[in-house]
């Protein structure tokens, strides 16, 4: 199962503090994924999931599906309501597989 994440699936203000590694990403780059974050190839955190997405991941895991990989789908600009500065955010695609299929 592949899920394309939107604005509501990522913790937007998190990106304010991680612009340097995000500037090095390109659409299509592979990401490592766990239940809370996506990491670039150097192991740096580049995406933090929202509480809503973390709950979705928990719901999937109760059905036997776990996040196994990801990729950069979109890099877009976002501006917080209390700021005039636009920042880059990453909207990834996250791939889930059933636990029993991870063995093969």
SVG drawing of the C-alpha trace seen along z (x, -y; Angstrom):
<svg xmlns="http://www.w3.org/2000/svg" viewBox="-7 -39 32 54">
<polyline fill="none" stroke="black" stroke-width="0.4" points="0.0,0.0 1.4,-3.4 0.0,-6.6 0.7,-10.1 0.9,-12.4 -0.6,-15.9 -0.2,-19.0 -2.4,-17.5 -0.1,-14.4 3.1,-16.2 4.0,-18.5 4.4,-21.7 6.3,-23.9 8.9,-21.1 10.2,-22.0 11.3,-25.5 14.3,-23.9 15.4,-21.4 15.7,-23.5 19.3,-22.6 18.8,-18.9 15.5,-19.6 17.3,-21.9 19.4,-18.9 16.4,-16.7 14.8,-16.3 11.5,-14.8 11.8,-11.0 14.6,-10.7 14.3,-7.6 13.6,-8.1 13.9,-5.8 10.7,-5.6 9.6,-4.7 6.5,-5.3 7.2,-9.0 9.8,-10.3 11.3,-10.1 15.1,-10.3 17.3,-11.2 20.0,-8.9 22.4,-10.4 20.1,-9.5 18.9,-13.1 15.3,-13.6 13.5,-15.5 9.8,-14.8 8.0,-14.5 4.5,-13.0 1.5,-14.7 -0.3,-13.2 -3.1,-12.3 -0.6,-10.4 1.0,-8.7 -2.5,-7.4 -3.0,-6.2 0.3,-4.3 -0.8,-2.7 -4.2,-1.7 -2.3,-0.2 0.0,1.7 -2.9,3.2 -4.0,4.6 -0.5,6.0 0.9,3.3 4.1,1.4 5.9,-1.5 8.9,-0.1 10.0,-2.8 9.3,-6.3 10.2,-8.8 10.0,-12.5 6.8,-13.1 6.6,-16.9 8.7,-19.8 6.5,-22.8 6.6,-26.2 4.5,-26.9 4.2,-30.0 3.1,-29.9 0.3,-32.3 2.6,-34.2 5.5,-34.5 6.3,-36.2 9.0,-33.6 8.2,-30.8 9.8,-27.5 10.2,-24.3 8.2,-21.3 8.4,-17.7 5.2,-15.8 6.4,-12.1 4.9,-8.9 5.1,-6.2 4.9,-2.5 3.4,0.1 3.7,3.9 2.2,6.7 4.4,8.1 4.2,11.6 5.3,10.3 8.4,8.7 10.0,12.1 10.0,12.9"/>
</svg>
